[in-house]
Amino acid sequence: MPEYRLVIPPEMDGMKVRHAALQGLHMSSSQYKRAKFQGSITLDDQPAMADAIVHAGQTLCVSVPEKEAQKPEAVDIPLHIVYEDEYLWVIDKPAPLPSAVSTRSDSPTLQNALFSRLGQPDDFVYRPVNRLDKGTSGLMIVARDAHTQQLLQRMLHTPDFEREYLAVVEGCPAEDEGWIDLPIGKCEGATIRREVRADGKEARTHYRVMHRGARSLIRLRLDTGRTHQIRVHMSHMGCPITGDFLYGTEETKSLPGRFALHSCFIGLKHPCTQEKITFQSSLPENLERLLKNFT
């Protein structure tokens, strides 16, 4: 059962326990209720009621029980876990591998692979933070408990959670660097396809040309997190991602089951330790070959 600690700061002196937990630990109301009725809440190691008053320097501890465990099928797929601690995993996801189990497909997923890698624990709950498309490789974070997942998801589309990608595209933008600031919405009658449209949601992508040619390498940074944002923006600019079956042209021989988009960098302040952590992943060899072999 995950336990979270907060040393009460001076500005919280005189607060009630409930408010200190919600604000200081950034817990949701549902998490606090589970802790209250199924877990434990202590103040300086003594059981604490919700309306007890906290004082600066005291230690508030909240133990939150997990929701019902999941039992996905265990599938032995090699995984590269870049980093792990008691709160989260950073995984370099291969492609094509879906991030999570879906009713639309019975293909093995990262969820199945992680369950197998961990030895099929009885208390397994899969908590992805920044999901990647099946055809996208690279870094993604999976939280180990509900509270850490909530903290990370709060950060996800803020400057505190940096995400950068490498993409091999057809053609090249006219400028070496710039912002694509174009709203994105769902195409009429489509299930998953998106497009740039005036009534869409704000979407901002920064790009920098790393290698210019008939086929180019672009580094991209997300300022927002719309569905298929990079894929839609690059296609709209006339530079679709190589192998993108939805917004460009599928490459069945050189990129079976995937396209040339790779999550290469994640940087954030650890939600529980407050330490600045950064991770990088090199462009996979099959994507490098797209540039070397293209004439």
Salt bridges, closest charged atoms under 4 A:
GLU3 OE1 - ARG5 NE 3.48
ASP13 OD1 - HIS55 ND1 3.66
GLU66 OE1 - ARG127 NH2 2.45
GLU84 OE1 - ARG144 NH1 3.61
ASP85 OD2 - HIS270 NE2 2.73
ASP92 OD2 - HIS80 ND1 3.96
ASP122 OD1 - LYS71 NZ 3.07
ASP133 OD2 - ARG231 NH1 3.05
GLU162 OE2 - LYS276 NZ 2.76
GLU164 OE1 - ARG219 NE 2.58
GLU170 OE2 - ARG215 NE 3.03
ASP176 OD1 - ARG212 NH2 2.67
GLU177 OE2 - HIS206 NE2 3.13
ASP181 OD2 - ARG204 NH1 3.23
GLU188 OE2 - ARG197 NH2 2.97
GLU195 OE2 - ARG197 NH1 3.00
ASP199 OD1 - ARG197 NE 2.59
ASP223 OD2 - ARG204 NE 2.89
ASP244 OD1 - ARG231 NH2 2.77
GLU251 OE2 - ARG215 NH2 3.77
GLU288 OE1 - LYS292 NZ 3.94
